[in-house]
Amino acid sequence: MNVHISGSYKMITWMIGFFTLGIGAIGMWWSTRCWPQHLDAQGMTLRNGKRVAWSELTDIKRVTVVNQHGGGRITGRLQLHFGKIVARIVPQSLAEGHAVIDYISQCIGQEVDAG
């Protein structure tokens, strides 16, 4: 399964890049380097080119980002730890976000969800 970044995330990246003279866009691009680019039955390839196998998975964490003032949920992500390598899956920022989460659940044999 090839994983694509959503159009809305790309639009936000361009807008932030425009208002920050490119610095914000570089930061957003850099943060996507630990996102998956390709998933298969053996593991995943991250956008930074690193390949990890499902058998190397050491920890699964759900991360929820909340509003400091109201306490409401803003966004969430799933962090998969493969030793020192951390893969971040942000379903809202991926074109196939929920399909990616479902596929990962199938591959590792355990139900997972973003925070």
Buried (B, 14 or more C-beta within 10 A) or exposed (E): BEBEBBEEBBEBBEEBBEEEEEEBBEEBEEBBEBBBBEBEEEBBBBBEEBEBEBEEBEEBEEEEEEEEEEEEEEBBBBBBBBEEBBBBBBBBBBBBBEBBBBBBEEBBEEEBBBB
